[in-house]
Amino acid sequence: MIEALSQHIFNAREKLLIEPQTASRGAVRRWSRQALDLLWRGFGFWSALTLLMCLWMFVGHHFPLVSGVLAVSALLACMLIAARLDRSGRIVLADVLELLRSHARVLLTLSALITIAGALVWVLLLAKPGVAWWNTLYTDRNSVDVLSADWFVALRQVFVYSAFALGLCYFGLNIPGLTSFFQFLCMTLLGLPYRDAWRLAAAGQIRNLGAMLGVALLFMILPATCALLLPPLVPLLYCFLGALGYVAFREIFLGIGENQPRAAAAALQPTPLSSRA
């Protein structure tokens, strides 16, 4: 499978002839199963990283633009981590740092672009009358300065910001004419420039419109449900939805419909310091 993945990427980079495919029936259910498998492989280490990002979003919730960049960056980083777990079976801190360093420019630029574009849409179209535009930079509205004495309510207060931001990420990744859901992976894994990646990603979404609407529904329902009922699961949602985005990309653009077998991947890069294999 790794050889097939490498060959697909090579062909895409060299010839730019890759064509998005139409996923077979039951795509969302299949992608969800594969995403959960990848999440389990890197559960401890991966979830700890997303938990840290969620806590930073809570700390910086007075600064919406900063929290927005953190949320989008966390989701995009989770897509890359899922790709690495699929190909190697395990992951260590050094792998993550090298992975993020190599794609930092694209990741941060796209995250900032999406966040700023979302802020402009809010200011121009969605803001209530009388709400100043600088609330996108700093706001005390809906802020939490003192946590509740009830532990469950306190958890909800902590994770509601990251859950809300995650739900908005899908819309930020689908701004007409500017971004498309698979664009980041087309840029990082296929090496395509911004506009070519956007065109190819948009074509893949159009060919799989039904499945992508199912993915959109997950982005809307799961964060809201977890924020209300199971707030500690919000960091895991970043991992799950990031992995979901990767496996959907892999099937649509690379024609690979299953994860690399866990035993085979682990045998390729064994290390005692890795996360759960």
C-alpha positions in Angstrom: 0.0 0.0 0.0 2.9 2.4 0.8 4.3 1.7 -2.7 0.9 2.5 -4.3 0.6 5.7 -2.3 4.1 6.8 -3.2 3.5 6.0 -6.9 0.2 8.0 -6.9 1.9 11.0 -5.3 4.8 10.7 -7.8 2.5 10.6 -10.8 0.5 13.6 -9.4 3.6 15.7 -8.9 5.3 14.9 -12.1 2.4 14.8 -14.5 -0.4 16.6 -12.7 -2.8 14.0 -14.3 -4.5 12.8 -11.1 -8.3 12.8 -11.4 -10.6 12.6 -8.4 -12.7 9.5 -8.2 -16.2 8.9 -7.0 -16.3 7.0 -3.7 -18.4 3.9 -3.5 -21.6 3.7 -1.5 -21.3 3.8 2.3 -18.3 6.2 2.1 -19.0 8.2 5.3 -19.5 5.0 7.3 -16.3 3.5 5.9 -14.3 6.6 6.4 -15.5 6.9 10.0 -14.4 3.3 10.7 -11.0 4.0 9.1 -10.6 7.3 11.0 -11.3 5.6 14.3 -8.7 2.9 13.5 -6.1 5.6 12.9 -7.2 7.5 16.0 -6.7 4.3 18.1 -3.2 3.8 16.7 -2.0 7.2 18.0 -4.6 7.7 20.7 -2.5 8.7 23.8 0.0 11.0 22.1 -2.3 12.4 19.5 -5.1 13.2 21.9 -2.7 14.8 24.3 -1.6 17.2 21.6 -5.2 18.2 20.7 -6.1 18.6 24.3 -3.2 21.1 24.7 -4.5 23.0 21.7 -8.1 23.1 23.1 -6.8 24.4 26.4 -4.9 27.1 24.6 -8.1 28.1 22.8 -9.8 28.4 26.1 -7.0 30.5 27.5 -7.1 32.8 24.4 -10.9 32.9 24.0 -10.9 36.7 24.4 -9.0 36.8 21.1 -11.2 35.2 18.4 -8.7 35.5 15.6 -6.0 33.7 17.6 -8.4 31.0 18.7 -9.6 30.6 15.1 -6.0 30.1 13.8 -5.4 27.6 16.6 -8.5 25.6 15.7 -7.9 25.5 12.0 -4.2 24.7 12.5 -5.1 21.8 14.9 -7.5 20.3 12.4 -5.1 20.5 9.5 -2.3 19.2 11.6 -4.5 16.2 12.6 -4.9 15.4 8.9 -1.1 15.3 8.5 -0.7 13.2 11.6 -3.3 10.7 10.3 -1.4 10.4 7.0 1.8 9.7 8.9 0.1 7.1 11.1 -1.4 5.4 8.1 2.0 5.1 6.4 4.2 4.3 9.4 1.8 2.8 12.0 3.4 4.7 14.9 4.4 8.3 15.7 6.7 10.0 18.1 7.2 13.6 19.1 10.2 14.0 16.8 8.1 12.8 13.9 5.3 15.3 14.7 7.7 18.2 15.0 9.4 17.3 11.7 6.1 16.8 10.0 4.7 20.2 11.2 8.0 22.0 10.5 8.1 20.8 6.9 4.6 22.0 6.3 4.5 25.0 8.7 4.4 27.6 6.0 1.4 26.2 4.2 -0.4 25.2 7.4 -0.1 28.6 9.1 -0.8 30.6 6.0 -3.9 28.7 5.1 -5.1 28.8 8.7 -4.6 32.6 8.9 -6.3 33.1 5.5 -9.4 31.0 6.5 -9.6 32.8 9.9 -9.4 36.3 8.5 -11.8 35.5 5.7 -14.3 34.1 8.3 -13.9 37.2 10.4 -14.6 39.4 7.4 -17.8 37.4 6.6 -18.9 37.8 10.2 -18.3 41.6 10.2 -19.9 42.2 6.8 -22.8 39.8 6.9 -23.5 38.1 10.2 -22.7 40.6 13.0 -25.6 41.9 15.0 -26.3 45.7 14.8 -24.3 47.6 17.3 -21.5 44.9 17.6 -18.2 46.6 16.8 -15.9 45.1 14.2 -13.0 45.0 16.7 -14.8 42.2 18.5 -13.0 39.9 16.0 -9.7 41.0 17.6 -10.8 41.2 21.3 -14.1 40.5 23.0 -15.6 40.0 26.5 -18.8 38.7 25.0 -19.7 35.2 26.2 -16.4 35.0 28.0 -15.6 32.9 31.1 -13.4 34.4 33.7 -14.3 32.1 36.7 -15.0 28.4 36.2 -18.2 26.9 37.8 -17.9 24.9 41.0 -19.8 22.1 39.2 -17.1 20.0 37.5 -19.3 19.1 34.5 -20.3 22.7 33.9 -16.7 23.7 34.2 -15.6 21.2 31.6 -18.3 22.5 29.3 -17.0 26.1 29.9 -13.5 25.0 29.0 -14.3 23.0 25.8 -17.2 24.9 24.4 -14.9 27.3 22.5 -12.8 24.7 20.8 -16.0 22.7 20.0 -17.6 25.8 18.4 -14.5 26.6 16.5 -14.3 23.0 15.2 -17.8 23.2 13.9 -17.0 26.3 12.0 -13.8 24.8 10.5 -15.8 22.9 7.8 -17.3 26.2 6.5 -13.9 27.9 6.7 -12.5 25.1 4.6 -15.2 25.6 2.0 -15.2 29.3 1.2 -16.4 29.7 -2.4 -13.6 30.6 -4.7 -11.0 30.7 -1.9 -10.8 27.3 -0.1 -11.9 23.8 -0.5 -12.0 20.9 2.0 -9.2 18.8 0.5 -7.1 21.8 -0.7 -4.6 21.6 2.2 -3.9 17.9 1.6 -3.6 18.5 -2.2 -0.9 21.2 -1.4 1.0 19.2 1.2 0.7 15.6 0.1 0.5 16.1 -3.7 2.7 19.2 -3.8 0.3 21.3 -5.9 0.2 25.1 -5.9 -2.6 26.9 -4.2 -4.9 27.5 -7.2 -4.3 24.0 -8.7 -5.0 22.4 -5.3 -8.2 24.4 -5.0 -9.5 23.4 -8.4 -8.6 19.7 -7.9 -10.1 19.7 -4.4 -13.3 21.4 -5.5 -13.7 18.8 -8.3 -13.3 16.0 -5.8 -16.0 17.4 -3.6 -18.4 17.9 -6.5 -17.9 14.3 -7.6 -18.7 13.2 -4.1 -21.3 15.7 -3.1 -23.5 13.3 -1.2 -20.6 11.9 0.9 -19.2 15.4 1.6 -22.7 16.5 2.8 -22.5 13.6 5.2 -19.1 14.8 6.4 -20.5 18.3 6.8 -23.3 16.9 8.9 -20.7 15.3 11.2 -18.9 18.6 11.6 -22.1 20.2 12.7 -23.6 17.6 14.9 -20.6 16.0 16.7 -19.0 19.2 18.2 -22.3 20.5 19.4 -23.3 17.1 20.9 -19.9 16.7 22.7 -19.9 20.3 23.9 -23.3 19.8 25.6 -23.1 16.2 26.7 -19.5 14.9 26.6 -17.1 18.0 26.7 -13.9 16.0 27.4 -14.3 14.3 24.0 -13.9 17.5 22.1 -10.1 17.0 21.7 -10.7 13.5 20.3 -13.1 15.0 17.8 -10.2 17.0 16.3 -8.3 13.8 15.8 -11.3 11.9 14.4 -12.4 14.6 12.0 -8.8 15.3 10.9 -8.4 11.5 10.2 -11.7 11.4 8.5 -10.6 14.2 6.1 -7.4 12.3 5.3 -9.0 8.9 4.6 -11.6 10.6 2.4 -8.8 12.4 0.5 -6.9 9.1 0.2 -9.8 7.3 -1.4 -11.0 10.1 -3.7 -7.6 11.3 -5.0 -5.3 8.3 -4.5 -7.7 5.5 -5.0 -6.7 3.8 -1.7 -9.7 2.6 0.1 -8.3 1.0 3.2 -5.7 1.8 5.9 -2.3 0.3 5.8 -2.5 -2.9 7.9 -1.4 -2.1 11.4 1.0 -5.0 11.8 2.7 -4.3 8.5 3.0 -0.6 9.2 4.4 -1.2 12.7 7.0 -3.7 11.2 8.3 -1.0 8.9 9.2 1.5 11.6 9.5 -0.1 15.0 10.3 2.1 18.0 9.8 1.6 21.7 8.9 5.3 22.2 5.9 5.4 19.8 2.3 5.9 20.7 -0.2 3.0 20.7 0.4 0.7 17.7 
